């Protein structure tokens, strides 16, 4: 045993040697990227995801696919996190981020096979990512809030190739109006909170029946049909407590020996409920939205008082109502104060294709909007919602950053060209890492060509030739197979889609490369995850 490494690990612990761990981690990351690669671009295919209960999701949205997939390998989960971060930060480009991560791992694997140390690769990748972001900023196009046409082109590019692609002109207009209605101008620029835009789905009708409401729409109806259907000059009370008899939490036994005592007990319950309702009426509220239940007796008293009431409202909807109407969310009936009620010009129940919803119009906070999506089936409206959310996010980040780039693979080819030039100025093995980083970008136009049934080698050669001549916006038209100017042909994307994808993919790749051992910690009662290298150690 002299001179041999000794690993003192518990019975339930296991460890993979460096080369095995790196190989398997890289393999897992590449597998995840390969799973979504065929969905990239307007000609990308869809995936059908079926869960254990038989529920089906059909989509080509990278983040949705990776979120729904049953992935157990820790390194593979890191690629999923890249896609999730892209979705949270930008809303679109999730497939691009995952595919780029997979290709960076592929290039790193080639360098490791040649004897380049992972630390050198990691350093080179970080230098290359920083340089790539700098290069991107030199090819950006400025966009302003007043440039409606350019912003609509951004939305249409995002919607192309998705379920809503056929109606992209119509939906792009709705998305733009929705974002502009919630955009806020500050001294530091424009801020857009897409969460202020509520999207409600309704099966039935045509996609063209989709409408934008300048206000808030809640998927709830009145608790009683005889309550007012519409309230003008609404004073809105939001309650997180139940409007019913308060049952004691501890176990108790009440002994009743006569009918009179039973009657007194019932009357006391009714009295407590009436006192609660009287406090609500006294506050001046004429609209009540309750997170919990509303007792039948309380419903009767509220109906007699001409109050519009809804129950079982989700916490997220209550928070949206509080923000839109300026109301305070009350935790107890004793907290109610008239000055903390919200306000709206009108609250009305409307019937949409057989289902009833509540509309809040003329809210105190004007920066709110709702989109009611219509479609023939559940799967169609689900796909529409995902596509519309991407379009909303794309417009939002473009307004915040005021910077866009051409699409169609043109930024990636330009980055590959310029990074190769940068690599030639470096010394040492980092040059190899930067050159491979540059090569990885070509996976995007290559995949676009493959998914459109075109020859990827021919198209890459043609794209390189155009960019070497200084045509920075030349990209691949997947419909005609020609290399054209993407800016002139209205294929545009926000700058942040590219920068976020580059940064997230680089960090995830570097983190995976720096792992030289996979150790299953003891005390968790679980073995190594599937696909992990088998233990090989001296005990």
Helices and strands as residue ranges (DSSP letters): H 18-37, E 47-50, E 56-59, H 62-68, H 74-89, H 94-113, H 118-138, E 141-142, H 148-159, G 165-167, H 168-182, E 184-186, E 189-191, G 194-196, E 197-203, G 207-209, E 211-213, E 215-218, E 230-239, H 259-282, E 287-290, H 296-304, E 308-310, H 315-325, E 329-330, G 333-335, G 338-340, E 342-352, E 355-363, E 369-375, H 378-401, E 403-406, H 410-423, H 430-451, H 456-468, E 474-476, E 483-485, E 492-494, H 495-513
